[in-house]
Amino acid sequence: MDHPDNWISNTGRPIGGPTVVLDLDGVISDAGHRQHYLAAEASKNKDWTGFFHACVDDSVIAHGRALAASVSPAVCLVILT
């Protein structure tokens, strides 16, 4: 099975099988300090560029990090944002 070039794995291309999906924002990283970028009522006024640029200042959520670290290396771990 072919995969897009942006699919990255520490053991090569994913080939299927058991998978765990975790969200980055609010699970592994604390995005609370950048929520103001998305406070606009209208979707067109939300500052997604500012929101994503500010992610470098996120702190790690210990429970989320532990959850991600607890996933077996035999399982595909997908982290989405």
mmCIF file of the N, C-alpha and C atoms, coordinates in Angstrom:
data_MODEL
# 
_entry.id   MODEL 
# 
loop_
_atom_site.group_PDB 
_atom_site.id 
_atom_site.type_symbol 
_atom_site.label_atom_id 
_atom_site.label_alt_id 
_atom_site.label_comp_id 
_atom_site.label_asym_id 
_atom_site.label_entity_id 
_atom_site.label_seq_id 
_atom_site.pdbx_PDB_ins_code 
_atom_site.Cartn_x 
_atom_site.Cartn_y 
_atom_site.Cartn_z 
_atom_site.occupancy 
_atom_site.B_iso_or_equiv 
_atom_site.pdbx_formal_charge 
_atom_site.auth_seq_id 
_atom_site.auth_comp_id 
_atom_site.auth_asym_id 
_atom_site.auth_atom_id 
_atom_site.pdbx_PDB_model_num 
ATOM 1   N N  . MET A 1 1  ? 0.841   -1.184 0.000  1.00 0.00 ? 1  MET A N  1 
ATOM 2   C CA . MET A 1 1  ? 0.000   0.000  0.000  1.00 0.00 ? 1  MET A CA 1 
ATOM 3   C C  . MET A 1 1  ? 0.882   1.241  0.000  1.00 0.00 ? 1  MET A C  1 
ATOM 4   N N  . ASP A 1 2  ? 0.622   2.180  -0.904 1.00 0.00 ? 2  ASP A N  1 
ATOM 5   C CA . ASP A 1 2  ? 1.378   3.426  -0.949 1.00 0.00 ? 2  ASP A CA 1 
ATOM 6   C C  . ASP A 1 2  ? 0.832   4.409  0.076  1.00 0.00 ? 2  ASP A C  1 
ATOM 7   N N  . HIS A 1 3  ? 1.727   5.241  0.611  1.00 0.00 ? 3  HIS A N  1 
ATOM 8   C CA . HIS A 1 3  ? 1.353   6.249  1.591  1.00 0.00 ? 3  HIS A CA 1 
ATOM 9   C C  . HIS A 1 3  ? 1.876   7.602  1.139  1.00 0.00 ? 3  HIS A C  1 
ATOM 10  N N  . PRO A 1 4  ? 1.207   8.694  1.522  1.00 0.00 ? 4  PRO A N  1 
ATOM 11  C CA . PRO A 1 4  ? 1.712   10.028 1.199  1.00 0.00 ? 4  PRO A CA 1 
ATOM 12  C C  . PRO A 1 4  ? 3.094   10.247 1.795  1.00 0.00 ? 4  PRO A C  1 
ATOM 13  N N  . ASP A 1 5  ? 3.868   11.115 1.173  1.00 0.00 ? 5  ASP A N  1 
ATOM 14  C CA . ASP A 1 5  ? 5.230   11.384 1.633  1.00 0.00 ? 5  ASP A CA 1 
ATOM 15  C C  . ASP A 1 5  ? 5.288   11.984 3.031  1.00 0.00 ? 5  ASP A C  1 
ATOM 16  N N  . ASN A 1 6  ? 4.206   12.632 3.480  1.00 0.00 ? 6  ASN A N  1 
ATOM 17  C CA . ASN A 1 6  ? 4.241   13.248 4.802  1.00 0.00 ? 6  ASN A CA 1 
ATOM 18  C C  . ASN A 1 6  ? 3.895   12.285 5.933  1.00 0.00 ? 6  ASN A C  1 
ATOM 19  N N  . TRP A 1 7  ? 3.635   11.039 5.630  1.00 0.00 ? 7  TRP A N  1 
ATOM 20  C CA . TRP A 1 7  ? 3.409   10.032 6.669  1.00 0.00 ? 7  TRP A CA 1 
ATOM 21  C C  . TRP A 1 7  ? 4.768   9.552  7.150  1.00 0.00 ? 7  TRP A C  1 
ATOM 22  N N  . ILE A 1 8  ? 5.055   9.773  8.419  1.00 0.00 ? 8  ILE A N  1 
ATOM 23  C CA . ILE A 1 8  ? 6.372   9.450  8.962  1.00 0.00 ? 8  ILE A CA 1 
ATOM 24  C C  . ILE A 1 8  ? 6.218   8.457  10.107 1.00 0.00 ? 8  ILE A C  1 
ATOM 25  N N  . SER A 1 9  ? 7.122   7.516  10.175 1.00 0.00 ? 9  SER A N  1 
ATOM 26  C CA . SER A 1 9  ? 7.116   6.537  11.249 1.00 0.00 ? 9  SER A CA 1 
ATOM 27  C C  . SER A 1 9  ? 8.549   6.295  11.685 1.00 0.00 ? 9  SER A C  1 
ATOM 28  N N  . ASN A 1 10 ? 8.738   5.999  12.955 1.00 0.00 ? 10 ASN A N  1 
ATOM 29  C CA . ASN A 1 10 ? 10.091  5.709  13.424 1.00 0.00 ? 10 ASN A CA 1 
ATOM 30  C C  . ASN A 1 10 ? 10.584  4.353  12.949 1.00 0.00 ? 10 ASN A C  1 
ATOM 31  N N  . THR A 1 11 ? 9.711   3.569  12.343 1.00 0.00 ? 11 THR A N  1 
ATOM 32  C CA . THR A 1 11 ? 10.120  2.258  11.825 1.00 0.00 ? 11 THR A CA 1 
ATOM 33  C C  . THR A 1 11 ? 9.840   2.135  10.333 1.00 0.00 ? 11 THR A C  1 
ATOM 34  N N  . GLY A 1 12 ? 9.678   3.249  9.647  1.00 0.00 ? 12 GLY A N  1 
ATOM 35  C CA . GLY A 1 12 ? 9.371   3.219  8.221  1.00 0.00 ? 12 GLY A CA 1 
ATOM 36  C C  . GLY A 1 12 ? 7.911   3.523  7.974  1.00 0.00 ? 12 GLY A C  1 
ATOM 37  N N  . ARG A 1 13 ? 7.448   3.223  6.799  1.00 0.00 ? 13 ARG A N  1 
ATOM 38  C CA . ARG A 1 13 ? 6.067   3.508  6.416  1.00 0.00 ? 13 ARG A CA 1 
ATOM 39  C C  . ARG A 1 13 ? 5.088   2.613  7.169  1.00 0.00 ? 13 ARG A C  1 
ATOM 40  N N  . PRO A 1 14 ? 3.984   3.192  7.683  1.00 0.00 ? 14 PRO A N  1 
ATOM 41  C CA . PRO A 1 14 ? 2.975   2.374  8.351  1.00 0.00 ? 14 PRO A CA 1 
ATOM 42  C C  . PRO A 1 14 ? 2.360   1.371  7.382  1.00 0.00 ? 14 PRO A C  1 
ATOM 43  N N  . ILE A 1 15 ? 2.091   0.183  7.876  1.00 0.00 ? 15 ILE A N  1 
ATOM 44  C CA . ILE A 1 15 ? 1.528   -0.846 6.998  1.00 0.00 ? 15 ILE A CA 1 
ATOM 45  C C  . ILE A 1 15 ? 0.155   -1.314 7.458  1.00 0.00 ? 15 ILE A C  1 
ATOM 46  N N  . GLY A 1 16 ? -0.424  -0.655 8.428  1.00 0.00 ? 16 GLY A N  1 
ATOM 47  C CA . GLY A 1 16 ? -1.746  -1.041 8.921  1.00 0.00 ? 16 GLY A CA 1 
ATOM 48  C C  . GLY A 1 16 ? -1.646  -1.780 10.234 1.00 0.00 ? 16 GLY A C  1 
ATOM 49  N N  . GLY A 1 17 ? -2.771  -2.201 10.744 1.00 0.00 ? 17 GLY A N  1 
ATOM 50  C CA . GLY A 1 17 ? -2.806  -2.912 12.013 1.00 0.00 ? 17 GLY A CA 1 
ATOM 51  C C  . GLY A 1 17 ? -3.371  -2.030 13.112 1.00 0.00 ? 17 GLY A C  1 
ATOM 52  N N  . PRO A 1 18 ? -3.203  -2.451 14.369 1.00 0.00 ? 18 PRO A N  1 
ATOM 53  C CA . PRO A 1 18 ? -3.742  -1.687 15.494 1.00 0.00 ? 18 PRO A CA 1 
ATOM 54  C C  . PRO A 1 18 ? -3.192  -0.260 15.499 1.00 0.00 ? 18 PRO A C  1 
ATOM 55  N N  . THR A 1 19 ? -4.071  0.688  15.779 1.00 0.00 ? 19 THR A N  1 
ATOM 56  C CA . THR A 1 19 ? -3.692  2.099  15.743 1.00 0.00 ? 19 THR A CA 1 
ATOM 57  C C  . THR A 1 19 ? -4.316  2.837  16.920 1.00 0.00 ? 19 THR A C  1 
ATOM 58  N N  . VAL A 1 20 ? -3.545  3.728  17.526 1.00 0.00 ? 20 VAL A N  1 
ATOM 59  C CA . VAL A 1 20 ? -4.037  4.631  18.564 1.00 0.00 ? 20 VAL A CA 1 
ATOM 60  C C  . VAL A 1 20 ? -3.924  6.044  18.000 1.00 0.00 ? 20 VAL A C  1 
ATOM 61  N N  . VAL A 1 21 ? -5.007  6.815  18.098 1.00 0.00 ? 21 VAL A N  1 
ATOM 62  C CA . VAL A 1 21 ? -5.016  8.191  17.613 1.00 0.00 ? 21 VAL A CA 1 
ATOM 63  C C  . VAL A 1 21 ? -5.155  9.128  18.811 1.00 0.00 ? 21 VAL A C  1 
ATOM 64  N N  . LEU A 1 22 ? -4.219  10.078 18.932 1.00 0.00 ? 22 LEU A N  1 
ATOM 65  C CA . LEU A 1 22 ? -4.265  11.080 19.997 1.00 0.00 ? 22 LEU A CA 1 
ATOM 66  C C  . LEU A 1 22 ? -4.296  12.472 19.372 1.00 0.00 ? 22 LEU A C  1 
ATOM 67  N N  . ASP A 1 23 ? -4.985  13.386 20.025 1.00 0.00 ? 23 ASP A N  1 
ATOM 68  C CA . ASP A 1 23 ? -4.981  14.780 19.607 1.00 0.00 ? 23 ASP A CA 1 
ATOM 69  C C  . ASP A 1 23 ? -3.813  15.479 20.290 1.00 0.00 ? 23 ASP A C  1 
ATOM 70  N N  . LEU A 1 24 ? -3.129  16.334 19.566 1.00 0.00 ? 24 LEU A N  1 
ATOM 71  C CA . LEU A 1 24 ? -2.004  17.069 20.135 1.00 0.00 ? 24 LEU A CA 1 
ATOM 72  C C  . LEU A 1 24 ? -2.495  18.169 21.076 1.00 0.00 ? 24 LEU A C  1 
ATOM 73  N N  . ASP A 1 25 ? -3.349  19.050 20.567 1.00 0.00 ? 25 ASP A N  1 
ATOM 74  C CA . ASP A 1 25 ? -3.808  20.216 21.321 1.00 0.00 ? 25 ASP A CA 1 
ATOM 75  C C  . ASP A 1 25 ? -4.792  19.820 22.412 1.00 0.00 ? 25 ASP A C  1 
ATOM 76  N N  . GLY A 1 26 ? -4.400  20.063 23.653 1.00 0.00 ? 26 GLY A N  1 
ATOM 77  C CA . GLY A 1 26 ? -5.272  19.768 24.779 1.00 0.00 ? 26 GLY A CA 1 
ATOM 78  C C  . GLY A 1 26 ? -5.125  18.379 25.348 1.00 0.00 ? 26 GLY A C  1 
ATOM 79  N N  . VAL A 1 27 ? -4.368  17.526 24.686 1.00 0.00 ? 27 VAL A N  1 
ATOM 80  C CA . VAL A 1 27 ? -4.120  16.171 25.188 1.00 0.00 ? 27 VAL A CA 1 
ATOM 81  C C  . VAL A 1 27 ? -2.638  16.011 25.521 1.00 0.00 ? 27 VAL A C  1 
ATOM 82  N N  . ILE A 1 28 ? -1.780  16.334 24.569 1.00 0.00 ? 28 ILE A N  1 
ATOM 83  C CA . ILE A 1 28 ? -0.339  16.220 24.774 1.00 0.00 ? 28 ILE A CA 1 
ATOM 84  C C  . ILE A 1 28 ? 0.277   17.591 25.051 1.00 0.00 ? 28 ILE A C  1 
ATOM 85  N N  . SER A 1 29 ? -0.243  18.626 24.406 1.00 0.00 ? 29 SER A N  1 
ATOM 86  C CA . SER A 1 29 ? 0.269   19.978 24.641 1.00 0.00 ? 29 SER A CA 1 
ATOM 87  C C  . SER A 1 29 ? -0.863  20.890 25.108 1.00 0.00 ? 29 SER A C  1 
ATOM 88  N N  . ASP A 1 30 ? -0.519  21.827 25.989 1.00 0.00 ? 30 ASP A N  1 
ATOM 89  C CA . ASP A 1 30 ? -1.500  22.758 26.537 1.00 0.00 ? 30 ASP A CA 1 
ATOM 90  C C  . ASP A 1 30 ? -1.583  23.985 25.633 1.00 0.00 ? 30 ASP A C  1 
ATOM 91  N N  . ALA A 1 31 ? -2.668  24.078 24.886 1.00 0.00 ? 31 ALA A N  1 
ATOM 92  C CA . ALA A 1 31 ? -2.863  25.173 23.934 1.00 0.00 ? 31 ALA A CA 1 
ATOM 93  C C  . ALA A 1 31 ? -3.693  26.311 24.532 1.00 0.00 ? 31 ALA A C  1 
ATOM 94  N N  . GLY A 1 32 ? -3.907  26.288 25.822 1.00 0.00 ? 32 GLY A N  1 
ATOM 95  C CA . GLY A 1 32 ? -4.759  27.284 26.464 1.00 0.00 ? 32 GLY A CA 1 
ATOM 96  C C  . GLY A 1 32 ? -4.311  28.714 26.246 1.00 0.00 ? 32 GLY A C  1 
ATOM 97  N N  . HIS A 1 33 ? -3.007  28.949 26.240 1.00 0.00 ? 33 HIS A N  1 
ATOM 98  C CA . HIS A 1 33 ? -2.481  30.307 26.105 1.00 0.00 ? 33 HIS A CA 1 
ATOM 99  C C  . HIS A 1 33 ? -2.687  30.897 24.715 1.00 0.00 ? 33 HIS A C  1 
ATOM 100 N N  . ARG A 1 34 ? -3.077  30.081 23.737 1.00 0.00 ? 34 ARG A N  1 
ATOM 101 C CA . ARG A 1 34 ? -3.257  30.599 22.376 1.00 0.00 ? 34 ARG A CA 1 
ATOM 102 C C  . ARG A 1 34 ? -4.697  30.527 21.878 1.00 0.00 ? 34 ARG A C  1 
ATOM 103 N N  . GLN A 1 35 ? -5.620  30.235 22.762 1.00 0.00 ? 35 GLN A N  1 
ATOM 104 C CA . GLN A 1 35 ? -7.027  30.151 22.365 1.00 0.00 ? 35 GLN A CA 1 
ATOM 105 C C  . GLN A 1 35 ? -7.590  31.492 21.900 1.00 0.00 ? 35 GLN A C  1 
ATOM 106 N N  . HIS A 1 36 ? -6.986  32.594 22.356 1.00 0.00 ? 36 HIS A N  1 
ATOM 107 C CA . HIS A 1 36 ? -7.501  33.910 21.953 1.00 0.00 ? 36 HIS A CA 1 
ATOM 108 C C  . HIS A 1 36 ? -7.421  34.123 20.442 1.00 0.00 ? 36 HIS A C  1 
ATOM 109 N N  . TYR A 1 37 ? -6.534  33.408 19.763 1.00 0.00 ? 37 TYR A N  1 
ATOM 110 C CA . TYR A 1 37 ? -6.442  33.522 18.305 1.00 0.00 ? 37 TYR A CA 1 
ATOM 111 C C  . TYR A 1 37 ? -7.710  33.000 17.621 1.00 0.00 ? 37 TYR A C  1 
ATOM 112 N N  . LEU A 1 38 ? -8.442  32.159 18.301 1.00 0.00 ? 38 LEU A N  1 
ATOM 113 C CA . LEU A 1 38 ? -9.632  31.537 17.715 1.00 0.00 ? 38 LEU A CA 1 
ATOM 114 C C  . LEU A 1 38 ? -10.929 32.064 18.327 1.00 0.00 ? 38 LEU A C  1 
ATOM 115 N N  . ALA A 1 39 ? -10.856 33.158 19.066 1.00 0.00 ? 39 ALA A N  1 
ATOM 116 C CA . ALA A 1 39 ? -12.013 33.668 19.798 1.00 0.00 ? 39 ALA A CA 1 
ATOM 117 C C  . ALA A 1 39 ? -13.053 34.351 18.910 1.00 0.00 ? 39 ALA A C  1 
ATOM 118 N N  . ALA A 1 40 ? -12.712 34.702 17.691 1.00 0.00 ? 40 ALA A N  1 
ATOM 119 C CA . ALA A 1 40 ? -13.659 35.391 16.803 1.00 0.00 ? 40 ALA A CA 1 
ATOM 120 C C  . ALA A 1 40 ? -14.874 34.510 16.531 1.00 0.00 ? 40 ALA A C  1 
ATOM 121 N N  . GLU A 1 41 ? -16.043 35.125 16.487 1.00 0.00 ? 41 GLU A N  1 
ATOM 122 C CA . GLU A 1 41 ? -17.283 34.386 16.211 1.00 0.00 ? 41 GLU A CA 1 
ATOM 123 C C  . GLU A 1 41 ? -17.282 33.802 14.808 1.00 0.00 ? 41 GLU A C  1 
ATOM 124 N N  . ALA A 1 42 ? -16.914 34.620 13.839 1.00 0.00 ? 42 ALA A N  1 
ATOM 125 C CA . ALA A 1 42 ? -16.937 34.175 12.440 1.00 0.00 ? 42 ALA A CA 1 
ATOM 126 C C  . ALA A 1 42 ? -15.679 33.379 12.120 1.00 0.00 ? 42 ALA A C  1 
ATOM 127 N N  . SER A 1 43 ? -15.862 32.264 11.469 1.00 0.00 ? 43 SER A N  1 
ATOM 128 C CA . SER A 1 43 ? -14.738 31.395 11.115 1.00 0.00 ? 43 SER A CA 1 
ATOM 129 C C  . SER A 1 43 ? -13.692 32.135 10.300 1.00 0.00 ? 43 SER A C  1 
ATOM 130 N N  . LYS A 1 44 ? -14.121 33.026 9.415  1.00 0.00 ? 44 LYS A N  1 
ATOM 131 C CA . LYS A 1 44 ? -13.174 33.747 8.554  1.00 0.00 ? 44 LYS A CA 1 
ATOM 132 C C  . LYS A 1 44 ? -12.290 34.708 9.341  1.00 0.00 ? 44 LYS A C  1 
ATOM 133 N N  . ASN A 1 45 ? -12.667 35.050 10.570 1.00 0.00 ? 45 ASN A N  1 
ATOM 134 C CA . ASN A 1 45 ? -11.884 35.977 11.385 1.00 0.00 ? 45 ASN A CA 1 
ATOM 135 C C  . ASN A 1 45 ? -10.954 35.285 12.373 1.00 0.00 ? 45 ASN A C  1 
ATOM 136 N N  . LYS A 1 46 ? -10.976 33.981 12.409 1.00 0.00 ? 46 LYS A N  1 
ATOM 137 C CA . LYS A 1 46 ? -10.085 33.246 13.314 1.00 0.00 ? 46 LYS A CA 1 
ATOM 138 C C  . LYS A 1 46 ? -8.657  33.315 12.769 1.00 0.00 ? 46 LYS A C  1 
ATOM 139 N N  . ASP A 1 47 ? -7.696  33.520 13.656 1.00 0.00 ? 47 ASP A N  1 
ATOM 140 C CA . ASP A 1 47 ? -6.294  33.650 13.253 1.00 0.00 ? 47 ASP A CA 1 
ATOM 141 C C  . ASP A 1 47 ? -5.589  32.303 13.417 1.00 0.00 ? 47 ASP A C  1 
ATOM 142 N N  . TRP A 1 48 ? -5.809  31.411 12.450 1.00 0.00 ? 48 TRP A N  1 
ATOM 143 C CA . TRP A 1 48 ? -5.204  30.079 12.514 1.00 0.00 ? 48 TRP A CA 1 
ATOM 144 C C  . TRP A 1 48 ? -3.689  30.155 12.382 1.00 0.00 ? 48 TRP A C  1 
ATOM 145 N N  . THR A 1 49 ? -3.180  31.094 11.589 1.00 0.00 ? 49 THR A N  1 
ATOM 146 C CA . THR A 1 49 ? -1.726  31.233 11.434 1.00 0.00 ? 49 THR A CA 1 
ATOM 147 C C  . THR A 1 49 ? -1.097  31.585 12.773 1.00 0.00 ? 49 THR A C  1 
ATOM 148 N N  . GLY A 1 50 ? -1.659  32.567 13.466 1.00 0.00 ? 50 GLY A N  1 
ATOM 149 C CA . GLY A 1 50 ? -1.148  32.934 14.785 1.00 0.00 ? 50 GLY A CA 1 
ATOM 150 C C  . GLY A 1 50 ? -1.263  31.792 15.774 1.00 0.00 ? 50 GLY A C  1 
ATOM 151 N N  . PHE A 1 51 ? -2.389  31.080 15.724 1.00 0.00 ? 51 PHE A N  1 
ATOM 152 C CA . PHE A 1 51 ? -2.616  29.945 16.616 1.00 0.00 ? 51 PHE A CA 1 
ATOM 153 C C  . PHE A 1 51 ? -1.519  28.899 16.453 1.00 0.00 ? 51 PHE A C  1 
ATOM 154 N N  . PHE A 1 52 ? -1.220  28.533 15.214 1.00 0.00 ? 52 PHE A N  1 
ATOM 155 C CA . PHE A 1 52 ? -0.215  27.491 14.989 1.00 0.00 ? 52 PHE A CA 1 
ATOM 156 C C  . PHE A 1 52 ? 1.206   27.997 15.219 1.00 0.00 ? 52 PHE A C  1 
ATOM 157 N N  . HIS A 1 53 ? 1.487   29.262 14.908 1.00 0.00 ? 53 HIS A N  1 
ATOM 158 C CA . HIS A 1 53 ? 2.830   29.792 15.167 1.00 0.00 ? 53 HIS A CA 1 
ATOM 159 C C  . HIS A 1 53 ? 3.137   29.848 16.661 1.00 0.00 ? 53 HIS A C  1 
ATOM 160 N N  . ALA A 1 54 ? 2.119   30.057 17.483 1.00 0.00 ? 54 ALA A N  1 
ATOM 161 C CA . ALA A 1 54 ? 2.317   30.156 18.930 1.00 0.00 ? 54 ALA A CA 1 
ATOM 162 C C  . ALA A 1 54 ? 2.481   28.801 19.607 1.00 0.00 ? 54 ALA A C  1 
ATOM 163 N N  . CYS A 1 55 ? 2.332   27.713 18.878 1.00 0.00 ? 55 CYS A N  1 
ATOM 164 C CA . CYS A 1 55 ? 2.402   26.383 19.503 1.00 0.00 ? 55 CYS A CA 1 
ATOM 165 C C  . CYS A 1 55 ? 3.778   26.070 20.081 1.00 0.00 ? 55 CYS A C  1 
ATOM 166 N N  . VAL A 1 56 ? 4.813   26.770 19.625 1.00 0.00 ? 56 VAL A N  1 
ATOM 167 C CA . VAL A 1 56 ? 6.157   26.509 20.165 1.00 0.00 ? 56 VAL A CA 1 
ATOM 168 C C  . VAL A 1 56 ? 6.244   26.836 21.653 1.00 0.00 ? 56 VAL A C  1 
ATOM 169 N N  . ASP A 1 57 ? 5.304   27.645 22.147 1.00 0.00 ? 57 ASP A N  1 
ATOM 170 C CA . ASP A 1 57 ? 5.301   28.015 23.559 1.00 0.00 ? 57 ASP A CA 1 
ATOM 171 C C  . ASP A 1 57 ? 4.375   27.145 24.406 1.00 0.00 ? 57 ASP A C  1 
ATOM 172 N N  . ASP A 1 58 ? 3.773   26.126 23.808 1.00 0.00 ? 58 ASP A N  1 
ATOM 173 C CA . ASP A 1 58 ? 2.913   25.212 24.568 1.00 0.00 ? 58 ASP A CA 1 
ATOM 174 C C  . ASP A 1 58 ? 3.734   24.458 25.609 1.00 0.00 ? 58 ASP A C  1 
ATOM 175 N N  . SER A 1 59 ? 3.126   24.205 26.741 1.00 0.00 ? 59 SER A N  1 
ATOM 176 C CA . SER A 1 59 ? 3.754   23.313 27.716 1.00 0.00 ? 59 SER A CA 1 
ATOM 177 C C  . SER A 1 59 ? 3.200   21.906 27.491 1.00 0.00 ? 59 SER A C  1 
ATOM 178 N N  . VAL A 1 60 ? 3.959   20.936 27.948 1.00 0.00 ? 60 VAL A N  1 
ATOM 179 C CA . VAL A 1 60 ? 3.556   19.538 27.790 1.00 0.00 ? 60 VAL A CA 1 
ATOM 180 C C  . VAL A 1 60 ? 2.596   19.164 28.917 1.00 0.00 ? 60 VAL A C  1 
ATOM 181 N N  . ILE A 1 61 ? 1.543   18.451 28.569 1.00 0.00 ? 61 ILE A N  1 
ATOM 182 C CA . ILE A 1 61 ? 0.612   17.916 29.564 1.00 0.00 ? 61 ILE A CA 1 
ATOM 183 C C  . ILE A 1 61 ? 1.141   16.538 29.971 1.00 0.00 ? 61 ILE A C  1 
ATOM 184 N N  . ALA A 1 62 ? 1.541   16.415 31.226 1.00 0.00 ? 62 ALA A N  1 
ATOM 185 C CA . ALA A 1 62 ? 2.215   15.197 31.696 1.00 0.00 ? 62 ALA A CA 1 
ATOM 186 C C  . ALA A 1 62 ? 1.396   13.934 31.444 1.00 0.00 ? 62 ALA A C  1 
ATOM 187 N N  . HIS A 1 63 ? 0.099   13.987 31.708 1.00 0.00 ? 63 HIS A N  1 
ATOM 188 C CA . HIS A 1 63 ? -0.728  12.794 31.503 1.00 0.00 ? 63 HIS A CA 1 
ATOM 189 C C  . HIS A 1 63 ? -0.792  12.411 30.027 1.00 0.00 ? 63 HIS A C  1 
ATOM 190 N N  . GLY A 1 64 ? -0.844  13.408 29.153 1.00 0.00 ? 64 GLY A N  1 
ATOM 191 C CA . GLY A 1 64 ? -0.871  13.137 27.717 1.00 0.00 ? 64 GLY A CA 1 
ATOM 192 C C  . GLY A 1 64 ? 0.428   12.541 27.225 1.00 0.00 ? 64 GLY A C  1 
ATOM 193 N N  . ARG A 1 65 ? 1.544   13.076 27.746 1.00 0.00 ? 65 ARG A N  1 
ATOM 194 C CA . ARG A 1 65 ? 2.855   12.521 27.386 1.00 0.00 ? 65 ARG A CA 1 
ATOM 195 C C  . ARG A 1 65 ? 2.953   11.074 27.850 1.00 0.00 ? 65 ARG A C  1 
ATOM 196 N N  . ALA A 1 66 ? 2.506   10.814 29.066 1.00 0.00 ? 66 ALA A N  1 
ATOM 197 C CA . ALA A 1 66 ? 2.556   9.449  29.594 1.00 0.00 ? 66 ALA A CA 1 
ATOM 198 C C  . ALA A 1 66 ? 1.673   8.511  28.774 1.00 0.00 ? 66 ALA A C  1 
ATOM 199 N N  . LEU A 1 67 ? 0.516   9.007  28.363 1.00 0.00 ? 67 LEU A N  1 
ATOM 200 C CA . LEU A 1 67 ? -0.376  8.189  27.544 1.00 0.00 ? 67 LEU A CA 1 
ATOM 201 C C  . LEU A 1 67 ? 0.294   7.832  26.221 1.00 0.00 ? 67 LEU A C  1 
ATOM 202 N N  . ALA A 1 68 ? 0.887   8.822  25.558 1.00 0.00 ? 68 ALA A N  1 
ATOM 203 C CA . ALA A 1 68 ? 1.570   8.558  24.287 1.00 0.00 ? 68 ALA A CA 1 
ATOM 204 C C  . ALA A 1 68 ? 2.738   7.598  24.486 1.00 0.00 ? 68 ALA A C  1 
ATOM 205 N N  . ALA A 1 69 ? 3.481   7.776  25.571 1.00 0.00 ? 69 ALA A N  1 
ATOM 206 C CA . ALA A 1 69 ? 4.639   6.918  25.837 1.00 0.00 ? 69 ALA A CA 1 
ATOM 207 C C  . ALA A 1 69 ? 4.229   5.493  26.182 1.00 0.00 ? 69 ALA A C  1 
ATOM 208 N N  . SER A 1 70 ? 2.992   5.309  26.637 1.00 0.00 ? 70 SER A N  1 
ATOM 209 C CA . SER A 1 70 ? 2.549   3.973  27.039 1.00 0.00 ? 70 SER A CA 1 
ATOM 210 C C  . SER A 1 70 ? 2.100   3.109  25.863 1.00 0.00 ? 70 SER A C  1 
ATOM 211 N N  . VAL A 1 71 ? 1.991   3.703  24.691 1.00 0.00 ? 71 VAL A N  1 
ATOM 212 C CA . VAL A 1 71 ? 1.548   2.946  23.519 1.00 0.00 ? 71 VAL A CA 1 
ATOM 213 C C  . VAL A 1 71 ? 2.659   1.995  23.085 1.00 0.00 ? 71 VAL A C  1 
ATOM 214 N N  . SER A 1 72 ? 2.330   0.755  22.915 1.00 0.00 ? 72 SER A N  1 
ATOM 215 C CA . SER A 1 72 ? 3.297   -0.269 22.513 1.00 0.00 ? 72 SER A CA 1 
ATOM 216 C C  . SER A 1 72 ? 3.944   0.093  21.181 1.00 0.00 ? 72 SER A C  1 
ATOM 217 N N  . PRO A 1 73 ? 5.245   -0.171 21.035 1.00 0.00 ? 73 PRO A N  1 
ATOM 218 C CA . PRO A 1 73 ? 5.908   0.056  19.750 1.00 0.00 ? 73 PRO A CA 1 
ATOM 219 C C  . PRO A 1 73 ? 5.309   -0.781 18.620 1.00 0.00 ? 73 PRO A C  1 
ATOM 220 N N  . ALA A 1 74 ? 4.562   -1.814 18.966 1.00 0.00 ? 74 ALA A N  1 
ATOM 221 C CA . ALA A 1 74 ? 3.931   -2.658 17.951 1.00 0.00 ? 74 ALA A CA 1 
ATOM 222 C C  . ALA A 1 74 ? 2.647   -2.033 17.399 1.00 0.00 ? 74 ALA A C  1 
ATOM 223 N N  . VAL A 1 75 ? 2.224   -0.927 18.006 1.00 0.00 ? 75 VAL A N  1 
ATOM 224 C CA . VAL A 1 75 ? 0.988   -0.251 17.610 1.00 0.00 ? 75 VAL A CA 1 
ATOM 225 C C  . VAL A 1 75 ? 1.341   1.058  16.915 1.00 0.00 ? 75 VAL A C  1 
ATOM 226 N N  . CYS A 1 76 ? 0.618   1.375  15.861 1.00 0.00 ? 76 CYS A N  1 
ATOM 227 C CA . CYS A 1 76 ? 0.811   2.634  15.150 1.00 0.00 ? 76 CYS A CA 1 
ATOM 228 C C  . CYS A 1 76 ? 0.214   3.765  15.986 1.00 0.00 ? 76 CYS A C  1 
ATOM 229 N N  . LEU A 1 77 ? 1.017   4.765  16.322 1.00 0.00 ? 77 LEU A N  1 
ATOM 230 C CA . LEU A 1 77 ? 0.555   5.927  17.078 1.00 0.00 ? 77 LEU A CA 1 
ATOM 231 C C  . LEU A 1 77 ? 0.423   7.096  16.115 1.00 0.00 ? 77 LEU A C  1 
ATOM 232 N N  . VAL A 1 78 ? -0.788  7.635  16.013 1.00 0.00 ? 78 VAL A N  1 
ATOM 233 C CA . VAL A 1 78 ? -1.059  8.779  15.147 1.00 0.00 ? 78 VAL A CA 1 
ATOM 234 C C  . VAL A 1 78 ? -1.378  9.966  16.040 1.00 0.00 ? 78 VAL A C  1 
ATOM 235 N N  . ILE A 1 79 ? -0.660  11.070 15.842 1.00 0.00 ? 79 ILE A N  1 
ATOM 236 C CA . ILE A 1 79 ? -0.913  12.289 16.599 1.00 0.00 ? 79 ILE A CA 1 
ATOM 237 C C  . ILE A 1 79 ? -1.424  13.335 15.620 1.00 0.00 ? 79 ILE A C  1 
ATOM 238 N N  . LEU A 1 80 ? -2.641  13.806 15.865 1.00 0.00 ? 80 LEU A N  1 
ATOM 239 C CA . LEU A 1 80 ? -3.286  14.783 14.983 1.00 0.00 ? 80 LEU A CA 1 
ATOM 240 C C  . LEU A 1 80 ? -3.460  16.113 15.690 1.00 0.00 ? 80 LEU A C  1 
ATOM 241 N N  . THR A 1 81 ? -3.590  17.156 14.918 1.00 0.00 ? 81 THR A N  1 
ATOM 242 C CA . THR A 1 81 ? -3.902  18.479 15.454 1.00 0.00 ? 81 THR A CA 1 
ATOM 243 C C  . THR A 1 81 ? -5.030  19.100 14.675 1.00 0.00 ? 81 THR A C  1 
# 
